Amino acid sequence: MAKCRKCGVEVSEKDLYEDHGLQVCEDCKMRNAVSPPESCATRKNMIK
């Protein structure tokens, strides 16, 4: 068993995915795909 680096849930090795260099579970991978993290540049452009 392996542990998701984002939420800490234990999953089998075959159920881990790489997401921005982290080994994460499918739920965390899908959550990030639906609403990816914003960069600082994106926030600055929204403030203008």
N, C-alpha and C positions, 0 to 999 in steps of 0.2 A: 504494500500500500504506500501511496505517496500523499503529500499534503499540498493543497492549493496555496500558492503564495499570496493570494489576495484575501480569501475568506477563511482559510484554514481547514476546510473540510477535507476528510481523507477520501481519496479515490484511487482506483487502480492506475498503474503506470500508463496503461493504454488509453485512459480517459483524461490524460493531461494534454494541454495545448500550450503552445508558446504564444504569449501576448506581450509585446514590447520587452522581450528578454526575460519574462517571468513564466514559470510553469504554473498554469491556472486550470481550474476545472471548466467544464463546458458552460455552466451557468455564468461564471465570471467572463468568459470569452464572449458569450452572446450579449451579455449586459454591456460590455465595452464596444461591441460592434454596433449596437443600437444607438448608444450615446457615447461616442468616443470622447476622451478627455480634451479639453480646450487648451490651446497653447497660449502663452502670454501675448503673442502677436494678435491672435484672434480677439482676445479681450480688449486690447488697445484699440483695434479697429472699430469695435462696437461702441466704445466710449466717445469717439469723435462725433 
